[in-house]
Amino acid sequence: MDARMSRRELLCRGGMGMGALMLADLMGQALADDAPTLNPLAPKKAHFSGKAKRVIHLFANGGPSHVDTFDPKPALERQSGKPLPSEFQKGGNTKGNTAFPSAFKFRKYGQSGIEVSEIFPNLAQSVDDLCVIRGMHADDPNHEPSLLLMNCGEPRLSRPSMGSWLTYGLGTENQNLPGFIAMCPGGYPIYQSQNWQSGFLPGIFQGTYIDTQHTEVDKLVENVRNGRITNKEQQEQLTLLRELNREHRESRADDPQLEARIQSFELAYRMQMDATDAFDVMREPQHVRDMYGSGTQARQLMIARRLLERGVRFVQVWTGRDQPWDNHADIQPAISKLAKDSDQALGALIRDLKQRGMLDDTLVIWGGEFGRTPTVEGRPGKNAGRDHQSSGFSMWMAGGGVKRGHVQGATDEFGVHAIGDGRVHVHDLHATILHLMGFDHEKFTYRYAGRDFRLTDVHGHVVKEMIA
């Protein structure tokens, strides 16, 4: 008997030994047949053939104002400076405040005639490729729970993020890069890495954070290279570490945290060459860089496309931590700058994916955790802003099997609440995204603590009107 065995381990091995022998006999062939998938990041099949293979989630951190971007409300002009009618002051942050019309003009674009704000002239040229969701709604007008709901399907408890779920379900096509990457310039957003956490899923499925305020690869991905020893010496160290860990596992019960740490070390070693290539946008032709434009957002979207080309499954691109769409004041100049910083690159991303034949199987998602009130926050005037609003807001999707040139749902005449049968809750959005990726959201589960969990919890339905 192993002298290092504890009393608990002795009882566990003795009590479960016969059952384990029987189980091994029953599952031996299945394990042999499934051996190639024992790598947790190996490509896997979904429940059915999905229309999308990969995702870019463009997270407009802070909550962009729908009435200034994708949901025109001429009724606000007529009500300007007056409180909204009483029936529109219930269940939100509009009570007692006066109607605040957008400072921006809307016009119809494309064959679909979808109206888009003048602050997105470049993106609007691709409006026939977009599915604009005007009937979004969530549960809470506060950042923290709404960020977790949008990213993880649960507003308060620790749950795996959508990117982790999809990486768990589909693996990745490039074993030298993470399957899930989250890019946010200038540091973490509110709730930090919980937005791309793996929760109770194995740690290998957690998003890898990249600080895209930097342009040099060594700063983008911390410690991506070891400047003290050669690749051959690193491989020798990893081989020794793998052997020590194997001995550790043999004498103890499985430790998922140890396994995730081992896989992270090995992935970091393999990343050294591929990351240098993927994150270096200067390898793009000049005409492509000119198409995306300059600035952090343009660089992020070029990197995102390069990562997807190299087999990364899920890329999340955040608006900067220090310049979110959280416009409680000075909304007109603030939102103008935010749109200017991203509009050219957003339009370029849609065109670029389309030209490369990638848009059909790449799902692009744009939006924040909620919207903003159609009423003024603070004192009316040029410095006015808008408060948080979760009862009605806008997002859009493109590619990956969504219906193009389509508007889903609506808000009421003032833009306060999502109304009608076309309303889309965040759980419905998640169910639809999973469907486009090939998963039945009710059957895509992970057993933890005696319960089968899923991204949509016990809610959500697929919005078929949004699917081509």
N, C-alpha and C positions, 0 to 999 in steps of 0.2 A: 504493500500500500504506500502511496505517495505521502511522505512525512509532512508535506506542506498542506495536505487536505484538511479542511476544517470539518467540524462536526456537521454543520449544515450541508456541506458538499457531500459528505459521506451518506447522510440520510437521503439526499436528493438522488445520488447515483444508485443507491441500493433500492429505493422505492420505485424509481422510474426505469431501471435498467431493462427489465423484461419487456415493458411497453416500447422502449426505444428499439430493441432488437426486432420486434414485430413490425414497427413502423418502418424501419430501415428496409426490411424485406419487401414491404408493400410499395415503398417509394423509390427503391433503388433504380428501377428502370426509368422512372420519370425523371429522376435527377440526372441520370446519364443522358437522356434525350434532351434535357434542358441545360446541359452543361455550358453551351456557348453564352447563355444569358445570365450566368452567375456574376458577371461584371455588372454592377448596378447601373452603369451608364451606357451599357450596350444598347443599340437600337432595338426597340420592341414594337410589337403590333398593337394597335388600338382595338376597340371592340368591333369596329367596322372601318371601312375605307373612308377616312375623313377628307374633306376638300382642302384643308390647310395642313401644312407640315411644320410650320414654324410661326413664331409670333414676335412682333415688335409692339410693345406696350408703351406708348408715349404718354407719360404721366404728367399732366398739367397741374403740378403740385400747388395746393392752396385753394382751388375751387374757382375756375374761370366763370365769368358772368355770361350766362347764355343769351341774355337780351342784348348784349354787346357783340356777340360772335355769330351764333347760328340760329337764333330764334327771334325774329323781328316782332315787335309789339307796338304797332301804331297807336293802340289805345292809350299807351302811356303819354303820348303827346297831348291827347285830349284831356287827360286827367292830371297833367303836370302841375305840381305845386299843391295838389289837393290830396287828402287821405284817400286810400282805396276804399271802395264800398265795403261794408262790414263783413260780407260773406267771404271776402278775399283777405281778411285779417286774421283768420283762424289757423292755428297750427303752424305758425312760422314766425319769422322775425320782422313782419311787416306792420304789426299793430302800432297805430298812432303815427306812423311815418308817411310822408307824402310820396306820390308817384314821381319817379325819376326816369324820364325818357333817355334813351341812348343818345350820346353825342355823335354816333356814327351812322352813316347811311347804309342801307341794305339794297342790293340789287340782285336780279335773277341771273343765273349763269347756266350755260350748257343747254343741251336738249331737254334735260329734266326740269329746268327752270327753278332749281332750288335757290332760295335766297341766302346770301352770305354777306356778312359785314364787310365794309370797305377796308377793314384792317387786315384782311386775308386775300389780297388780290391774286397772289400766285397760287395758293392752294385752291382758290375758287375756280381756276382754270381746269382743275381735275374733279370738279364737283360730280360729274357723271360717273365717276368711279367710287363715290362715297355713298355710304348708308348713314344718313344723319339721324340720330336718335334724339328727338325732342321731348320724348315722354319719359325720360329717366327719373327715378326717384329713389331715395335712400331712407334711412331711419332717424338720423341724428344730425343736427346742424353744428356739430363740433368736429374739429379736425381729427382728433385721436381715434374715436370710434369709427368715423367714416373712412379714414385711411385704412384701418384694419378690415372693415367690411369690404371695401373695394379690392383690397389686395389679398385678403385671406378668407373672406366669406363669413367672418365672425367679428363683431365689433369690439369685444372685450376680452375674450379668452384666447389663449395662445393656440393658434391653428396654423397649419402649413399654408404658404402663399400659393397663389395660382401657378406661378412659374415653377415652384417646387412640385406641385401636383403633376403638371405636364411633363416635367423632366423625369419624375418617378414613373409615369405611365408610358412615355415614349423613348426615354433614354436620349442619347445625342449621337450625331453622326460623325463627330470628330473627338476621338479619345484624348487628344492633346490640348483641348480647350474645355473649360467648364460648360456644362449643358445650359446653365442659367446665369446670366450676367446682368447686374444692375448698375447703371451709370448715373451718378449724381455729382455735378461739379460743386466744389467748395465744402464738401462734408455731407454728413447724413441729414436727411429730412427729419421732420417730427416722427417720433417713435423709431427712428434709426433703423437698425437691421431687422426689426420685427416686420417691416414691410416686405422683406424678401426671405423671411425665415422658413426653415423646413419643419418647424414645430415638432410633432412626434414622428415625422418621417425620418429616415436615416439622414445624418448630417451631410452626406455627399450631395444631396439634392438642394441644399441651401444656395441662394444666389451669391455669386461672387461680386463684391463691391469694387467698382472702379471710380476713382476720383478724376473726372474728365476736365477739371480745371487745368490739368497738366497736359503737356504735349509730348514729353519724352516718355518712352515706354517704361523705363526704369522707375519713373515716378507715378505713372498711371497705375501700374501693378506693383505694389510694394514687394520687395525682395524677390522679384521674378528671376533675377540672376544672382548667382553667388560669385562675387568678385575675388574670392580667396582661393578657390580650388577649381580644378577642371571638371568638365562633364564626366570624364571617365572616373575621377575620384568620387564625384557625387554618386554615380551609379554603384560604386563599390560600397559606399556608406549605406545606400538604400537597400542593397542586398543583405548587408549585415543586419540592418534594422528589421528587415522583413523576417529574417531567421529568428531574431530575438523575440519579435512579436508572435511568431508561430509557436515558439516554446511557451510564451506567456498564455496564449489562447488554449493550448493543450492542457494546461494545469488549472484553468479557471473556466467559469461559464462564459458564453459569448458576451462580448462587451461592444455594443454598437458604437459607442463614442470612440473607442480605440480603433475600430474598423474604419470609421469616418476619418480619423486622424491619419491613419496609414494611407488611405486613398488620396487624401489631400496632399500629403508629402509627394506621392508618386505623380499626381497630376501636376503639381508645381514644377517638378523636374521636367515633365514632358512639355510644359507650356513654354519653356525658354525660347524655343525656336518659333513656334506657331504664333505666340502672342506678339513677338517682335514684328512679324509680318502683318497680322490682322489689325493692330492698333496704329500702324504707321500710315496715315492718310496721304502722306507725301508720295506714296507709291501709286496713288490714283493719277490718271492723266489730267493734265491741266484743264481740259474742257469740262471734266466731271467736277473738279473742285470749283470751277467758276459757276457751274450750274447750281451747286449747293450754297455757294456764297461763303462768307467768312464768319468767324465767331464760334463760340463754344457749341451752340446748338447744331450748327452746320457740321462741325467736326464729329459731334456725337452721332448724328444720323448717318454720316458716311461710315463711321466705325461700325454702327449697328448693321448696316447692309453688308459690310465686309465679314462680320461675324456670322451672319446668317448664311452667306455664301460658303462659309467654311464648316457648316454643319451644326452651329450652336442652335439649340432648340428655342430658347426664350430670351429675348433681350428687352430689358426695361430701361427706358430713357427718361430721366427726371428733368424737369425744370429746376434750375439752380436753387439751392437751399436759401441763399440770401436774396433771391429775386423771385418769389413765388407769385401765383395769381391770387394772392390773398389781399385784395384791394379794398381795405376799409376806408381809405382816404385817397385823394388824388387819382381817382380811377381812370380819368381820361388820359392823362399823360402816361400813367403806369401801364395800362393795358395796350396803349399804342406802342410803347417800347417792347413789351413782351411779344406782341404779335410781329413787330418788325424783326425781332431777333430770331423768330422761328418760321415765318411765313415762306420765305424763299426756300429754305431747307425742306419744309414739309411738302411743298409742291414738287421740289426736285426728287424727294424720296419716292413719291407715287410714280412719277414719270420714269425714274431710274429703274425701279422694280418692274415696271411694265415693259420697258425696253429690253430688259434682260430676261423676260419670260418668267419672272419670279412672283409677280403680283397674284397670279391665279392660285398659288399654293402658299402664299405668305399672308397671314392675317395681321393687319395694321389696326391698332386701337388708339384713339386719342380721347383724353378727358381727364377730369380731376376727381376728387372725392365727393364733390357736390357742386352746386351752383351758387348764385348770389341773388339777393333780393332785387326786385324791380322798384323798390322804394329806396329813398336816400338814407344813408347813415351819417349822422352828424348834421352839420348845418348845410343847407342847400348853397350851392355856389360852385366855383371852379375847383375847390378843394374837396368836394363831396366824394363819398365812396359808397360801397354797398356791403351789407352784412351777409353772413352765411345763409344758405338756403338748401335744404335737402328734399323738399317736397316736389320740386320740379327743376330739371336742368338738362343740359345737352351733352352728348358725346357723339363721336362718329367712328365708323369702322370702314375699312376698305380691303379689297382682295379676299383671298381665302374662302371663297364661296358665299360671301354676303351679296345681297341684292344691290346692284349698282344704281345710282341715281334715284335712291329711294329715301323718303322721309318716314320714320317710324314714330307714331304717337304725336302728342301735342301737349302743350300747357294751356291753361285758360287764357282769356283775352289779355290779362295783365302779366302773365308769366309766373304766377305764384305756385300753382299746383299742376302736376301731371294729371290729365283727364282722359276719360274714355277707355275703350278696350285696348288701345295701343300702348298703354302704360308699360314701362319696363323697369322692374325692380332690379337691384344689383344681383340678386340671386338668379333672376331670369337671364341677365346678361351673362353670368358665369355658365349657366346651363347651356346657353346658345353657343358660347365660345367652345365649351367642351364638345358639343355636338359637331361643330365645324372641324374640330381636331380628331373626331372619330370615336368619341366616348359617350356612352349613356350616363348622364350625370347621376342617376339614381343607382347605378351598378358600379360606378367607379369609386371604390371604397378602400379604406385601409383600417385594419382591425387594431384597436389600441384600447387598453384598459377595459376590455370586455365588451367594447362596442364598435360597430362598423361606422367609421366617420367618412364624410364626403365633403367636397368643397362647398356644395350648396346646402349642407346640413340637412334639414328636412323640408326644404323649400325649393322654389324655382321651377320654371317650365321653359322649354325651348320656344323661342319666339320665331315661329315658322315664317312669318311675314318678312323677316329680315334675311332669309336664306334664298339664294338664287335657285 
